[in-house]
């Protein structure tokens, strides 16, 4: 099963691709083919699904979500 996940942009887009970092700190290269909105830049947060960036996420909302995910990971361990 595929899930959409929150990722932070770590580098400027090049050729329709951008490098992002997930909540665990792993970097991935994702396509901007399905992305709607202005071009993302370093520090922006994106919803990524199956290797495609779909949309931007408000920084305050992204912070709240990542804090909850990290807290949940700590409880599971």
KEFI-112540 format. One record per residue (C-alpha): x, y, z; residue number from 1; residue in three letters. Coordinates in nm, 4 decimals. Example, Ala and Ser with C-alpha at 12.3 -4.5 7.8 and 13.67 -1.06 7.14 Angstrom:
<nodes>
        c1        c2        c3    k    r
    1.2300   -0.4500    0.7800    1  ALA
    1.3670   -0.1060    0.7140    2  SER
</nodes>
This chain:
<nodes>
        c1        c2        c3    k    r
    0.0000    0.0000    0.0000    1  UNK
    0.1292    0.3461   -0.0888    2  UNK
    0.0851    0.6423    0.1414    3  UNK
    0.1373    1.0124    0.0967    4  UNK
    0.4076    1.1449    0.3248    5  UNK
    0.5404    1.4815    0.4283    6  UNK
    0.8877    1.5796    0.3015    7  UNK
    1.1060    1.8908    0.3342    8  UNK
    1.2785    2.0250    0.0238    9  UNK
    1.6581    2.0210    0.0627   10  UNK
    1.7685    2.1571   -0.2755   11  UNK
    1.6386    2.3734   -0.5566   12  UNK
    1.4496    2.1851   -0.8295   13  UNK
    1.6501    2.0808   -1.1361   14  UNK
    1.4897    1.9534   -1.4551   15  UNK
    1.1526    1.8753   -1.2980   16  UNK
    1.3017    1.6894   -1.0008   17  UNK
    1.3721    1.7951   -0.6431   18  UNK
    1.5578    1.6343   -0.3538   19  UNK
    1.3527    1.6047   -0.0361   20  UNK
    1.4035    1.4684    0.3140   21  UNK
    1.1415    1.2639    0.4980   22  UNK
    1.0642    1.2811    0.8704   23  UNK
    1.3232    1.0108    0.9447   24  UNK
    1.5954    1.2105    0.7649   25  UNK
    1.6217    0.9935    0.4535   26  UNK
    1.6683    1.1815    0.1264   27  UNK
    1.4737    1.1034   -0.1893   28  UNK
    1.4532    1.2500   -0.5371   29  UNK
    1.0926    1.3151   -0.6416   30  UNK
    0.9238    1.4368   -0.9571   31  UNK
    0.7418    1.7691   -0.9837   32  UNK
    0.5299    1.6439   -1.2763   33  UNK
    0.2103    1.6285   -1.0669   34  UNK
    0.2921    1.9333   -0.8506   35  UNK
    0.0480    2.2216   -0.8472   36  UNK
    0.1557    2.5642   -0.7292   37  UNK
    0.4654    2.7795   -0.7406   38  UNK
    0.8008    2.6038   -0.7658   39  UNK
    0.9136    2.4799   -0.4233   40  UNK
    1.2443    2.5825   -0.2726   41  UNK
    1.4721    2.4626    0.0060   42  UNK
    1.2902    2.4479    0.3390   43  UNK
    0.9431    2.4146    0.1840   44  UNK
    0.7279    2.1189    0.2860   45  UNK
    0.5567    1.8959    0.0312   46  UNK
    0.3119    1.6091    0.0274   47  UNK
    0.4806    1.3275   -0.1684   48  UNK
    0.3074    1.0173   -0.3008   49  UNK
    0.4724    0.7357   -0.4976   50  UNK
    0.7678    0.9519   -0.5975   51  UNK
    0.5630    1.2563   -0.7010   52  UNK
    0.5363    1.5862   -0.5130   53  UNK
    0.1667    1.6775   -0.5081   54  UNK
    0.1280    2.0002   -0.3117   55  UNK
    0.2883    2.2384   -0.0650   56  UNK
    0.2077    2.2340    0.3049   57  UNK
    0.1905    2.5394    0.5297   58  UNK
    0.5083    2.5544    0.7468   59  UNK
    0.3106    2.5736    1.0743   60  UNK
    0.0977    2.2748    0.9757   61  UNK
    0.4077    2.0811    0.8650   62  UNK
    0.5758    2.1528    1.1996   63  UNK
    0.2721    2.0277    1.3938   64  UNK
    0.2488    1.7122    1.1812   65  UNK
    0.6203    1.6287    1.2050   66  UNK
    0.6171    1.6824    1.5821   67  UNK
    0.3264    1.4384    1.6161   68  UNK
    0.4943    1.1811    1.3905   69  UNK
    0.8210    1.2025    1.5819   70  UNK
    0.6381    1.1701    1.9153   71  UNK
    0.4552    0.8627    1.7852   72  UNK
    0.7845    0.7061    1.6714   73  UNK
    0.9332    0.7597    2.0176   74  UNK
    0.6360    0.5863    2.1836   75  UNK
    0.6626    0.2861    1.9483   76  UNK
    1.0270    0.2183    2.0365   77  UNK
</nodes>
